[in-house]
């Protein structure tokens, strides 16, 4: 498995905004993600998390600001950036009528992985995902958790330096969520940088840093322990910070 350097920011988001018609989905967001770290995005529905991830994954162009990955601009250096990232959206495009092995073979074909390296990576990532016993099963017949692990395996086969995951465990059972995060922790231990959004705050606790988004804005970035320092748990801390933000917006609106 490829090893990655583990020092210095790998991802930089600088004053980024994105608008869809009259809706400003992301507003002046700035953050950095260190090499070899897991950075989690949490927040309310419609907060702009998915849009921010899609911009980092070169799927959407920022209306303002700049995103760089490994020193490369996601707009002007898009082709080079795509070689360095793996992106798994909420609805990852597995081929339901293909088997587990056929799906991962398809993605290795896309990335031009051949010969002994192909065999080694298939064994490695299907082994990580506990899918080696299911190589002949159609993807459509897998459980939700197994589908997500297969999707992750397909994203990992070209060994990206940055892994971008949009709520990858949403709706997955607790055991499968645990197994999924065990895989992520192993990738992090090998120096991979991970940017992930999650609806589960127990997963937020597993991240090195969290970014809390609400109504298109980034309210705070800090380690989970720092965010919940004055509260019984992370959930109460985040709810209170969102309430504060909504109160500030109301004050601005009515000039109180």
Order of alpha helices (4+ residues) and beta strands (2+ residues): beta-beta-beta-alpha-beta-beta-alpha-beta-alpha-alpha-alpha-beta-alpha-beta-alpha-beta-beta-alpha-alpha
